[in-house]
Amino acid sequence: MKIICERDELLKSIDIVSKAINPNNPIDILKGIKIEASSSLKFIGSDSDLSIESIIDADIQEEGSLIVDSRIFFDIIKNLPDGKVKIYTSEKNELKIICSNTNFNILYLSSEGFPEIKKLDEGENIRIYSKNLKQIIKNTIFAVSDDESRPILTGTLFEISKSNMKAVSIDRFRLALRNQIIPETEFDNLKFVVSAKVLNEISKILKDDNAIVDITIKNNSVMFKFDSFTIISRLLEGEFLDYNKFIPSQSLISAKINVKSFTEMIERASIMINYDDPKIPVVLKLKNSEIIVECISKFGNFCESIDIDKYGEDLRIGVDSKLILNALKCINDEYAMFEFTNEQ
């Protein structure tokens, strides 16, 4: 193998494919990144549940494939000076990495036995803009359960019906639901659940633009393809909760609240909680045309109010500050409507 490529592109690809690698994997070959130079330069990271492939531009002077330790390789490339990087194999089973006056020699493994990425050439296909998928993940992933005894809830449910995509995450305390218009599909009721771990990594790669993301579902696998990246993962299996029964059909009290002001107020109240007991709730009082936030701890008290537009009766309710902050930080609009059923 003999290749020449830009250091910055190389570093980006290594960083991304490394997210699919478990450095504690008992199988040595799966601790590494596969470098494959043929018609294009590919970097592949894989474990039993997730595989990521990245393709970058390179001057391929000699084809080949091999495995290098992901952590060592990343640290080397990260600390190289800017410019072109020359990578080639020697007769001593070493991989030589040269950039300007910097030289590294590291050992590598044969790529024989590395699992092939089984790309989904056929299956149910959905298309969505990168910025929309990124926002969907942001709006729902915070509500995914971390209870491993119910693995199906450690992911987000996607429901596709014609031109509507619905994403739902739920745990013991909260539910997050997002509707998104997508290009028309042929599906009336396509459902699948993607692991939060996978969605989190995808969100880090996605750009906030109109690039097309192709999502393909086949059997128990899902493939996301965009830009120069291909991500393949197993779907979570099992029966997702009937989330509709947790959504109230109507609200008795509602309030239009400035998101920034309310967020900052809850964050200030959280100071008292953080130095005491995280189980202490913040108390919300909706009274007349204002919302009052109160908090009482062994270190002291907090009280603050802001004006709101309230509809319905007055209300006093205790909430977990972290739960409400997680939701508030997903809202991009200046104002949001908060709806309440009752004081129970």
Secondary structure, 3 states (H helix, E strand, C coil): CEEEEEHHHHHHHHHHHHHHCCCCCCCHHHHEEEEEECCCEEEEEECCCEEEEEEECCEEEECEEEEEEHHHHHHHHHCCCCCEEEEEECCCCEEEEEECCEEEEEECECCCCCCCCCCCCCCEEEEEEHHHHHHHHHHHHHHCCCCCCCHHHHEEEEEEECCEEEEEEECCCCEEEEEEECCCCCCCCEEEEEEHHHHHHHHHHCCCCCCEEEEEEECCEEEEEECCEEEEEECCCCCCCCHHHHCCCCCCEEEEEEHHHHHHHHHHHHHHHHCCCCCCCEEEEEECCEEEEEEEECCEEEEEEEECEEECCCEEEEECHHHHHHHHCCCCCCEEEEEECCCC
